[in-house]
Amino acid sequence: MAFNLKTCLDTLGLLGQAEREAGGLYRACALRWPQHEEFWGKLARREDQHEQYILMLATLVEATPDEFTAGRQFSAAAIGTFINGVRSNAAKVAKGELNSRQAFFIALDIEKSIIKRNFFKVVETGNKELRGFLCKVAGEADEHARVINEELRKYSERQP
């Protein structure tokens, strides 16, 4: 697949925004359910880190485009739909329209989404160091889903 630098950078920008919105949802959850603030706050900070990774990746791609080839493609519309869904859920949390169990399931759905699990595949590289960086990011995406599953299990055990 041909590598279009502008399209790649635009996609990375949208993916960074998706991470920022997910962090915003998790911060809304932390405010709504103070008893789970540590959990939600930690997830929000991880999303902030993922946004930074995407910004770093965009900087690398822009500075050294010859190091990269096109990887998995995401349409701007698909990413926009994802962002709108996350924003909608953040608003529902803020308004008290969701309970904490629903919020856990929404977070799990977000972290298991194709966009969140594969954002690092937008570009491919033969550069060993860059591949290592992308693999690190991929591992963190899987870790998010595992952590949410564990917290949901604990939460379910505490409920009557």
N, C-alpha and C positions, 0 to 999 in steps of 0.2 A: 504494500500500500504506500502511495506517495506521501511524503512528509511535508505538510504545510505548516510552516512555523507559526503564522498568525492564528490559524485554527487551533493549533496545539496550545498556544499561549492563552487564547480566549477560553478554551476548555479548562485549562488549569485554573484560570481566574474564577470560573464558575464553580469548579470543584472546591476551591478555597472558600468561596462564599457558602457552599453547602456545609463545610466543616464549621464555619463560624455560626451558621444558623443552628446546627446540631448543638453546639456549645451553648447557644442562647436558650434552647429548649431545656438543656440540663441545668442551667442556672435558674430558670423559672421553676423547675422541679425542686431544686435546693431551697428556694424561697418558700415554696408551697408546703413542703414537707420537711421542716427543720430536723425531725428525727432521722432523716436520711441525708442530711446536708453533706456529710463527709463523702458519702458515695457519689451523689450527684455532682458535687463540687470537683471531685477527682475526675469524673468523666468529662466535665466541662473543660478542665485544664488539659486533658488529653486531646480534646478536639482543638483547643488553641494550638497545641503542639503540632497536630496534623496540618492545621492551616499553615503554620510556619514551614513545615516540610514541603508543602505544595508550593509555597512562595520560593523556597530555596530551589526546588526542582525547576520552577519556571525560570528563575535566574540562570541556572545552569544550562537549561535548554536554549535560552536566548543568547547566552554568551558563547556556547559551543554547540550549535545546532548539528554540526557534522558528527558529533558523538552519538546522536539519537536517530531512531527511525520511528515511524508511526506504529503505535501499539493498538490497544483496544480503543475503539472510538465510542464516544458518548455524544448524543445529540444535545444541543443547547436546550431544546424543548424538554427532553427527559430530565436533565439536571434542574431546569426551572420548575418542573412539576414536583420533583423531590423537594426542592427548597420551599415551595409553596405549602407542601404538606407538612413539613417541619414547622414552618411559621404558624400554620393553622393550629397544630397541636400545642405549640408554645402559648398561643392565645387562649386555647381551651384550658390549659393548666392554670394560667394566670386568672382566669375567670372562675375557676373551681368547677369546671364542667367535666373533669376527669378525676378518677380516684387514683391513688398511688399504684395500685395493681395494674391498672390500665397504662399508666405511665411507664412501668417496667416493661410491659409488652411492646409498647410503642418504641421504646429505646432499643429493645432487642430486634424489632423489625428494622429499625434504622441501621443498626450495626450489621445486620445480615443482608442488607440491600446490596444489589449489584454495584451501585455507585460507590458505597462506602467500602465494600470489600475489594474493589478493583480499581480505585482511582489511581493507584500507583502504576497501573499497566497502560496508561495513556501513551507512554513512550517506552521504547526498548533501547537497550544499549549493549554494546559489546565490551564496554569499559568495566573492568572487574570491580573497581571501587564504587562506581555508580550502581552497579547491580547489587552490591552489598547493601548500599543505602536503601534501594528499593525493596530488597528482601526484609530489611529491618522494619520498614514501614508496613509491609504486608503482615508481618508477625504481630505487630501492635494492633492491627485491625482485627485479627482473629482473637487476640487477647481481650479486646473490648467486649465481644459477644460472650466470651467465657465468663468474664467478671459479672456481666449483667445476669446471665443465667444463674450464677451462684447466688447473687443477691436476691434474685427472684425466688429461688429455692428457699433461702433463709426466711424471706418475707412470708412465703406461703406456709412454712412450718409454724410461724408465730400467730397466724390467723386461725380463729376458731373454725 
